[in-house]
Amino acid sequence: MADQLADDIITMIKAHADPDIGEIGPDTELTALGIHSLELTEIIFDLEEAYGIEIEMNTVDAWSNLKTVQDMIEAVRVLIAKKA
């Protein structure tokens, strides 16, 4: 069964990624997507708004903690679970 949360997050990431990247999957590294600090901040804002969560990390922490698309998916999943 498809993971709707993962699919939604990948869609949000694609909106900010380099359009020439091609397919994005859970193992895709964020740095490979051409995403820089501004885009990462925008993605985090999109995720907070979409899921009613608060991601408390500055950009330096974000880059050190979130290496792949899957890292981002799992971070959001944990925050949604805490909110529930």
Backbone as JSON Lines, residues from 0, in Angstrom:
{"i":0,"aa":"M","n":[0.85,-1.19,0.0],"ca":[0.0,0.0,0.0],"c":[0.89,1.25,0.0]}
{"i":1,"aa":"A","n":[0.52,2.2,-0.79],"ca":[1.31,3.43,-0.9],"c":[1.23,4.22,0.41]}
{"i":2,"aa":"D","n":[2.29,4.9,0.7],"ca":[2.37,5.74,1.9],"c":[1.97,7.16,1.48]}
{"i":3,"aa":"Q","n":[0.74,7.55,1.82],"ca":[0.23,8.85,1.38],"c":[1.05,10.0,1.94]}
{"i":4,"aa":"L","n":[1.47,9.9,3.2],"ca":[2.28,10.96,3.79],"c":[3.58,11.12,3.02]}
{"i":5,"aa":"A","n":[4.24,10.01,2.73],"ca":[5.5,10.07,1.98],"c":[5.26,10.67,0.59]}
{"i":6,"aa":"D","n":[4.2,10.25,-0.07],"ca":[3.89,10.78,-1.4],"c":[3.65,12.29,-1.36]}
{"i":7,"aa":"D","n":[2.92,12.74,-0.35],"ca":[2.62,14.17,-0.21],"c":[3.89,14.98,0.05]}
{"i":8,"aa":"I","n":[4.75,14.46,0.91],"ca":[5.98,15.17,1.23],"c":[6.9,15.21,0.01]}
{"i":9,"aa":"I","n":[7.0,14.12,-0.72],"ca":[7.81,14.09,-1.94],"c":[7.28,15.12,-2.94]}
{"i":10,"aa":"T","n":[5.96,15.25,-3.04],"ca":[5.36,16.25,-3.94],"c":[5.77,17.66,-3.51]}
{"i":11,"aa":"M","n":[5.75,17.93,-2.2],"ca":[6.16,19.24,-1.7],"c":[7.64,19.51,-2.0]}
{"i":12,"aa":"I","n":[8.45,18.49,-1.81],"ca":[9.89,18.64,-2.07],"c":[10.13,18.89,-3.56]}
{"i":13,"aa":"K","n":[9.41,18.16,-4.43],"ca":[9.57,18.33,-5.87],"c":[9.31,19.77,-6.3]}
{"i":14,"aa":"A","n":[8.38,20.43,-5.61],"ca":[8.03,21.81,-5.96],"c":[9.22,22.76,-5.77]}
{"i":15,"aa":"H","n":[10.17,22.38,-4.92],"ca":[11.32,23.22,-4.62],"c":[12.63,22.68,-5.19]}
{"i":16,"aa":"A","n":[12.58,21.47,-5.73],"ca":[13.8,20.82,-6.22],"c":[14.14,21.29,-7.63]}
{"i":17,"aa":"D","n":[15.36,21.03,-8.02],"ca":[15.81,21.29,-9.39],"c":[14.93,20.47,-10.33]}
{"i":18,"aa":"P","n":[14.29,21.1,-11.32],"ca":[13.37,20.36,-12.2],"c":[14.05,19.28,-13.04]}
{"i":19,"aa":"D","n":[15.36,19.33,-13.17],"ca":[16.08,18.34,-13.98],"c":[16.47,17.09,-13.2]}
{"i":20,"aa":"I","n":[16.09,17.01,-11.94],"ca":[16.5,15.9,-11.07],"c":[15.92,14.57,-11.53]}
{"i":21,"aa":"G","n":[14.69,14.56,-11.97],"ca":[14.05,13.31,-12.33],"c":[13.28,12.75,-11.15]}
{"i":22,"aa":"E","n":[13.28,11.43,-11.02],"ca":[12.5,10.77,-9.99],"c":[13.09,11.02,-8.6]}
{"i":23,"aa":"I","n":[12.22,11.31,-7.64],"ca":[12.63,11.51,-6.25],"c":[12.01,10.4,-5.42]}
{"i":24,"aa":"G","n":[12.84,9.72,-4.63],"ca":[12.35,8.66,-3.76],"c":[12.83,8.87,-2.34]}
{"i":25,"aa":"P","n":[12.45,7.98,-1.44],"ca":[12.82,8.13,-0.04],"c":[14.33,8.17,0.22]}
{"i":26,"aa":"D","n":[15.1,7.48,-0.61],"ca":[16.55,7.44,-0.41],"c":[17.29,8.6,-1.07]}
{"i":27,"aa":"T","n":[16.56,9.46,-1.77],"ca":[17.19,10.59,-2.45],"c":[17.75,11.56,-1.42]}
{"i":28,"aa":"E","n":[19.01,11.94,-1.6],"ca":[19.63,12.91,-0.69],"c":[19.14,14.31,-1.04]}
{"i":29,"aa":"L","n":[18.84,15.1,-0.01],"ca":[18.33,16.45,-0.23],"c":[19.34,17.3,-0.99]}
{"i":30,"aa":"T","n":[20.62,17.12,-0.72],"ca":[21.64,17.91,-1.41],"c":[21.67,17.6,-2.91]}
{"i":31,"aa":"A","n":[21.27,16.39,-3.29],"ca":[21.25,16.01,-4.7],"c":[20.1,16.67,-5.46]}
{"i":32,"aa":"L","n":[19.17,17.27,-4.73],"ca":[17.99,17.87,-5.34],"c":[18.19,19.33,-5.69]}
{"i":33,"aa":"G","n":[19.35,19.87,-5.39],"ca":[19.57,21.28,-5.64],"c":[18.84,22.16,-4.65]}
{"i":34,"aa":"I","n":[18.51,21.59,-3.49],"ca":[17.79,22.35,-2.45],"c":[18.81,23.02,-1.55]}
{"i":35,"aa":"H","n":[18.67,24.33,-1.43],"ca":[19.56,25.11,-0.56],"c":[18.77,25.56,0.66]}
{"i":36,"aa":"S","n":[19.39,26.32,1.52],"ca":[18.77,26.68,2.8],"c":[17.42,27.38,2.63]}
{"i":37,"aa":"L","n":[17.3,28.27,1.65],"ca":[16.03,28.97,1.47],"c":[14.93,27.99,1.07]}
{"i":38,"aa":"E","n":[15.23,27.09,0.14],"ca":[14.23,26.11,-0.28],"c":[13.88,25.17,0.88]}
{"i":39,"aa":"L","n":[14.88,24.78,1.65],"ca":[14.62,23.9,2.8],"c":[13.69,24.59,3.79]}
{"i":40,"aa":"T","n":[13.93,25.87,4.03],"ca":[13.07,26.63,4.94],"c":[11.64,26.69,4.39]}
{"i":41,"aa":"E","n":[11.49,26.9,3.09],"ca":[10.17,26.94,2.47],"c":[9.47,25.59,2.57]}
{"i":42,"aa":"I","n":[10.21,24.51,2.37],"ca":[9.63,23.17,2.51],"c":[9.15,22.95,3.94]}
{"i":43,"aa":"I","n":[9.96,23.35,4.91],"ca":[9.57,23.19,6.32],"c":[8.3,23.98,6.61]}
{"i":44,"aa":"F","n":[8.2,25.21,6.11],"ca":[6.98,26.0,6.3],"c":[5.79,25.3,5.66]}
{"i":45,"aa":"D","n":[5.97,24.76,4.45],"ca":[4.89,24.03,3.77],"c":[4.42,22.84,4.6]}
{"i":46,"aa":"L","n":[5.37,22.1,5.16],"ca":[5.03,20.93,5.98],"c":[4.29,21.34,7.25]}
{"i":47,"aa":"E","n":[4.76,22.4,7.89],"ca":[4.1,22.88,9.12],"c":[2.66,23.27,8.82]}
{"i":48,"aa":"E","n":[2.47,23.98,7.73],"ca":[1.13,24.43,7.37],"c":[0.22,23.27,6.99]}
{"i":49,"aa":"A","n":[0.74,22.34,6.22],"ca":[-0.06,21.22,5.73],"c":[-0.5,20.28,6.85]}
{"i":50,"aa":"Y","n":[0.37,20.1,7.85],"ca":[0.08,19.1,8.88],"c":[-0.17,19.69,10.26]}
{"i":51,"aa":"G","n":[-0.19,21.01,10.38],"ca":[-0.46,21.64,11.67],"c":[0.57,21.29,12.72]}
{"i":52,"aa":"I","n":[1.83,21.21,12.3],"ca":[2.91,20.86,13.22],"c":[3.89,22.02,13.31]}
{"i":53,"aa":"E","n":[4.78,21.95,14.28],"ca":[5.82,22.95,14.4],"c":[7.17,22.24,14.39]}
{"i":54,"aa":"I","n":[7.97,22.58,13.41],"ca":[9.29,21.98,13.27],"c":[10.28,22.96,13.88]}
{"i":55,"aa":"E","n":[10.79,22.61,15.05],"ca":[11.68,23.52,15.78],"c":[13.13,23.19,15.5]}
{"i":56,"aa":"M","n":[13.65,23.81,14.46],"ca":[15.07,23.65,14.17],"c":[15.49,24.79,13.26]}
{"i":57,"aa":"N","n":[16.7,25.29,13.49],"ca":[17.18,26.3,12.56],"c":[17.79,25.6,11.36]}
{"i":58,"aa":"T","n":[18.19,26.33,10.38],"ca":[18.66,25.73,9.14],"c":[19.9,24.86,9.34]}
{"i":59,"aa":"V","n":[20.79,25.26,10.22],"ca":[21.99,24.46,10.48],"c":[21.59,23.09,11.03]}
{"i":60,"aa":"D","n":[20.68,23.09,12.0],"ca":[20.2,21.82,12.56],"c":[19.49,21.01,11.49]}
{"i":61,"aa":"A","n":[18.71,21.69,10.68],"ca":[17.95,20.99,9.64],"c":[18.89,20.24,8.7]}
{"i":62,"aa":"W","n":[19.95,20.91,8.26],"ca":[20.88,20.25,7.34],"c":[21.61,19.1,8.02]}
{"i":63,"aa":"S","n":[21.92,19.22,9.29],"ca":[22.66,18.15,9.95],"c":[21.75,16.96,10.28]}
{"i":64,"aa":"N","n":[20.46,17.2,10.47],"ca":[19.54,16.14,10.84],"c":[18.8,15.52,9.67]}
{"i":65,"aa":"L","n":[18.63,16.26,8.6],"ca":[17.84,15.78,7.47],"c":[18.74,15.61,6.25]}
{"i":66,"aa":"K","n":[19.13,14.39,5.99],"ca":[20.02,14.11,4.85],"c":[19.25,13.62,3.63]}
{"i":67,"aa":"T","n":[18.2,12.82,3.87],"ca":[17.45,12.23,2.76],"c":[15.98,12.6,2.84]}
{"i":68,"aa":"V","n":[15.27,12.31,1.78],"ca":[13.83,12.52,1.77],"c":[13.18,11.7,2.88]}
{"i":69,"aa":"Q","n":[13.66,10.47,3.09],"ca":[13.1,9.61,4.14],"c":[13.3,10.24,5.52]}
{"i":70,"aa":"D","n":[14.44,10.89,5.76],"ca":[14.66,11.57,7.04],"c":[13.57,12.61,7.28]}
{"i":71,"aa":"M","n":[13.25,13.35,6.24],"ca":[12.22,14.38,6.37],"c":[10.85,13.76,6.62]}
{"i":72,"aa":"I","n":[10.54,12.69,5.91],"ca":[9.26,11.99,6.09],"c":[9.13,11.5,7.53]}
{"i":73,"aa":"E","n":[10.18,10.86,8.04],"ca":[10.13,10.33,9.4],"c":[10.02,11.43,10.44]}
{"i":74,"aa":"A","n":[10.71,12.56,10.23],"ca":[10.63,13.68,11.17],"c":[9.19,14.21,11.24]}
{"i":75,"aa":"V","n":[8.55,14.33,10.09],"ca":[7.16,14.81,10.05],"c":[6.25,13.78,10.7]}
{"i":76,"aa":"R","n":[6.47,12.51,10.42],"ca":[5.64,11.45,11.0],"c":[5.68,11.48,12.53]}
{"i":77,"aa":"V","n":[6.87,11.68,13.09],"ca":[7.03,11.76,14.55],"c":[6.28,12.96,15.11]}
{"i":78,"aa":"L","n":[6.39,14.11,14.45],"ca":[5.71,15.31,14.93],"c":[4.19,15.17,14.85]}
{"i":79,"aa":"I","n":[3.7,14.52,13.8],"ca":[2.25,14.29,13.68],"c":[1.79,13.36,14.8]}
{"i":80,"aa":"A","n":[2.56,12.33,15.08],"ca":[2.21,11.39,16.15],"c":[2.19,12.08,17.52]}
{"i":81,"aa":"K","n":[3.15,12.98,17.77],"ca":[3.18,13.71,19.04],"c":[1.96,14.61,19.19]}
{"i":82,"aa":"K","n":[1.49,15.16,18.07],"ca":[0.36,16.08,18.09],"c":[-0.93,15.34,18.37]}
{"i":83,"aa":"A","n":[-1.01,14.09,17.93],"ca":[-2.25,13.3,18.04],"c":[-2.61,12.98,19.47]}
